[in-house]
Amino acid sequence: MHDYKVPTAMELPEIDANIVESYDPTAPFGVKESGKGPVQPTIPAIVNAVYDAIGVRFYDLPITPEKVLKDLKEKKASSSAS
């Protein structure tokens, strides 16, 4: 975890892209989104996997080991106070 970084395109699965020629009359020059669609769900999926594993929700990146330990301690303290 020493060299932890925010996920990049290198962590994405292989994507088979198909070109579909069409025109969007509501966009400038008729262009459509390209490239960001496949990337957008990756980081939320990782954040949700961390939540499923430890029961702590994170709202900012990167999720560092220090943040995980701090939030786990806070969770433990709040559950023992109840």
Backbone as CSV, one residue per row, in Angstrom:
resi,resn,N_x,N_y,N_z,CA_x,CA_y,CA_z,C_x,C_y,C_z
1,MET,0.821,-1.199,0.000,0.000,0.000,0.000,0.868,1.268,0.000
2,HIS,2.169,1.104,0.065,3.044,2.273,0.097,2.912,3.127,-1.163
3,ASP,2.770,2.495,-2.310,2.682,3.223,-3.572,1.250,3.321,-4.086
4,TYR,0.279,3.377,-3.159,-1.139,3.413,-3.542,-1.429,4.629,-4.404
5,LYS,-2.142,4.387,-5.498,-2.527,5.477,-6.392,-3.995,5.322,-6.757
6,VAL,-4.581,6.391,-7.244,-5.956,6.342,-7.737,-5.958,5.473,-8.998
7,PRO,-6.950,4.606,-9.171,-6.982,3.740,-10.361,-6.911,4.540,-11.658
8,THR,-6.226,3.965,-12.624,-6.065,4.610,-13.928,-6.600,3.685,-15.012
9,ALA,-6.389,4.055,-16.244,-6.833,3.237,-17.369,-6.151,1.870,-17.369
10,MET,-5.002,1.753,-16.726,-4.293,0.467,-16.681,-5.064,-0.572,-15.861
11,GLU,-5.930,-0.142,-14.946,-6.704,-1.066,-14.123,-8.039,-1.457,-14.753
12,LEU,-8.364,-0.876,-15.883,-9.624,-1.191,-16.547,-9.536,-2.517,-17.286
13,PRO,-10.650,-3.216,-17.391,-10.641,-4.423,-18.216,-10.516,-4.049,-19.684
14,GLU,-10.174,-5.017,-20.513,-10.088,-4.765,-21.944,-11.479,-4.402,-22.464
15,ILE,-11.547,-3.383,-23.278,-12.823,-2.887,-23.782,-12.854,-3.041,-25.296
16,ASP,-13.923,-3.612,-25.791,-14.115,-3.768,-27.231,-14.982,-2.598,-27.693
17,ALA,-14.382,-1.647,-28.370,-15.107,-0.450,-28.801,-15.632,-0.622,-30.220
18,ASN,-16.855,-0.209,-30.422,-17.463,-0.237,-31.750,-17.820,1.183,-32.151
19,ILE,-17.498,1.538,-33.383,-17.801,2.873,-33.885,-19.224,2.864,-34.447
20,VAL,-20.028,3.757,-33.932,-21.392,3.919,-34.432,-21.500,5.355,-34.929
21,GLU,-21.606,5.488,-36.222,-21.673,6.838,-36.773,-23.094,7.374,-36.657
22,SER,-23.209,8.502,-35.975,-24.501,9.165,-35.839,-24.254,10.628,-35.520
23,TYR,-25.285,11.398,-35.574,-25.185,12.835,-35.363,-26.118,13.223,-34.219
24,ASP,-25.592,14.007,-33.266,-26.408,14.488,-32.149,-26.731,15.957,-32.386
25,PRO,-27.966,16.268,-32.741,-28.305,17.653,-33.064,-28.252,18.596,-31.864
26,THR,-28.216,18.061,-30.627,-28.199,18.937,-29.453,-26.781,19.267,-28.980
27,ALA,-25.772,18.633,-29.553,-24.390,18.856,-29.108,-23.651,19.754,-30.098
28,PRO,-22.617,20.444,-29.615,-21.827,21.267,-30.529,-21.210,20.402,-31.634
29,PHE,-21.350,20.808,-32.865,-20.817,20.122,-34.039,-21.385,18.714,-34.206
30,GLY,-22.443,18.361,-33.461,-23.064,17.051,-33.586,-22.288,15.914,-32.954
31,VAL,-21.299,16.244,-32.128,-20.440,15.203,-31.544,-21.110,14.526,-30.354
32,LYS,-20.592,13.360,-30.000,-21.078,12.617,-28.844,-19.908,12.329,-27.914
33,GLU,-20.249,11.898,-26.732,-19.251,11.531,-25.721,-18.390,10.389,-26.238
34,SER,-17.110,10.427,-25.909,-16.243,9.303,-26.289,-15.184,9.103,-25.218
35,GLY,-15.108,7.903,-24.714,-14.021,7.568,-23.811,-14.335,7.588,-22.338
36,LYS,-15.129,8.511,-21.859,-15.363,8.594,-20.422,-16.399,7.606,-19.928
37,GLY,-17.294,7.177,-20.759,-18.338,6.253,-20.352,-17.823,4.994,-19.689
38,PRO,-16.870,4.282,-20.307,-16.368,3.060,-19.687,-15.559,3.290,-18.418
39,VAL,-14.987,4.480,-18.249,-14.136,4.755,-17.096,-14.955,5.149,-15.867
40,GLN,-16.077,5.802,-16.068,-16.832,6.364,-14.952,-17.262,5.363,-13.890
41,PRO,-17.662,4.143,-14.212,-18.114,3.243,-13.141,-16.993,2.536,-12.378
42,THR,-15.749,2.657,-12.824,-14.661,1.893,-12.209,-14.386,2.319,-10.776
43,ILE,-14.160,3.587,-10.550,-13.827,4.054,-9.198,-14.995,3.854,-8.235
44,PRO,-16.250,4.184,-8.598,-17.354,3.884,-7.668,-17.462,2.405,-7.338
45,ALA,-17.155,1.534,-8.303,-17.208,0.098,-8.030,-16.162,-0.289,-6.993
46,ILE,-14.972,0.284,-7.086,-13.918,-0.004,-6.111,-14.306,0.535,-4.742
47,VAL,-14.843,1.753,-4.704,-15.265,2.345,-3.428,-16.367,1.497,-2.786
48,ASN,-17.314,1.010,-3.588,-18.372,0.156,-3.046,-17.818,-1.180,-2.559
49,ALA,-16.806,-1.706,-3.231,-16.190,-2.950,-2.788,-15.501,-2.759,-1.430
50,VAL,-14.864,-1.616,-1.239,-14.246,-1.319,0.055,-15.326,-1.224,1.125
51,TYR,-16.427,-0.556,0.808,-17.536,-0.446,1.760,-18.085,-1.821,2.133
52,ASP,-18.263,-2.675,1.128,-18.754,-4.030,1.397,-17.785,-4.809,2.279
53,ALA,-16.489,-4.569,2.098,-15.482,-5.322,2.843,-15.348,-4.862,4.294
54,ILE,-15.408,-3.548,4.521,-15.128,-3.055,5.883,-16.281,-2.299,6.522
55,GLY,-17.323,-1.984,5.754,-18.482,-1.315,6.325,-18.309,0.170,6.568
56,VAL,-17.330,0.779,5.924,-17.097,2.221,6.060,-17.199,2.834,4.672
57,ARG,-18.000,3.896,4.533,-18.209,4.561,3.247,-17.212,5.714,3.103
58,PHE,-16.552,5.801,1.945,-15.622,6.891,1.653,-16.211,7.762,0.559
59,TYR,-16.019,9.081,0.710,-16.579,10.023,-0.245,-15.516,10.837,-0.971
60,ASP,-14.245,10.609,-0.653,-13.180,11.311,-1.371,-12.037,10.339,-1.639
61,LEU,-11.298,10.618,-2.700,-10.203,9.769,-3.128,-8.879,10.488,-2.942
62,PRO,-7.809,9.755,-2.836,-7.713,8.306,-2.812,-8.086,7.752,-1.440
63,ILE,-8.470,6.483,-1.414,-8.743,5.808,-0.148,-7.398,5.272,0.338
64,THR,-6.772,5.994,1.221,-5.449,5.616,1.707,-5.559,4.700,2.919
65,PRO,-4.509,3.949,3.221,-4.527,3.122,4.430,-4.776,3.951,5.693
66,GLU,-4.247,5.154,5.718,-4.450,6.026,6.878,-5.924,6.376,7.050
67,LYS,-6.604,6.680,5.946,-8.040,6.994,6.014,-8.831,5.779,6.473
68,VAL,-8.462,4.603,5.966,-9.171,3.380,6.344,-9.028,3.138,7.842
69,LEU,-7.795,3.224,8.357,-7.573,2.994,9.790,-8.309,4.014,10.641
70,LYS,-8.247,5.287,10.239,-8.920,6.346,10.995,-10.425,6.104,11.055
71,ASP,-11.024,5.802,9.901,-12.473,5.595,9.866,-12.890,4.312,10.574
72,LEU,-12.057,3.271,10.515,-12.364,2.046,11.254,-12.328,2.299,12.762
73,LYS,-11.352,3.102,13.216,-11.289,3.448,14.643,-12.515,4.252,15.058
74,GLU,-12.935,5.209,14.216,-14.124,6.005,14.516,-15.374,5.127,14.544
75,LYS,-15.466,4.175,13.617,-16.602,3.262,13.588,-16.637,2.412,14.859
76,LYS,-15.477,1.917,15.262,-15.401,1.100,16.467,-15.771,1.912,17.701
77,ALA,-15.272,3.154,17.774,-15.574,4.018,18.911,-17.067,4.350,18.980
78,SER,-17.672,4.620,17.840,-19.100,4.968,17.839,-19.970,3.750,18.141
79,SER,-19.550,2.562,17.713,-20.351,1.370,18.008,-20.208,0.943,19.473
80,SER,-19.039,1.197,20.075,-18.871,0.845,21.480,-19.529,1.867,22.399
81,ALA,-19.725,3.103,21.908,-20.387,4.146,22.696,-21.901,3.934,22.725
82,SER,-22.428,3.224,21.746,-23.879,3.017,21.659,-24.368,1.988,22.624
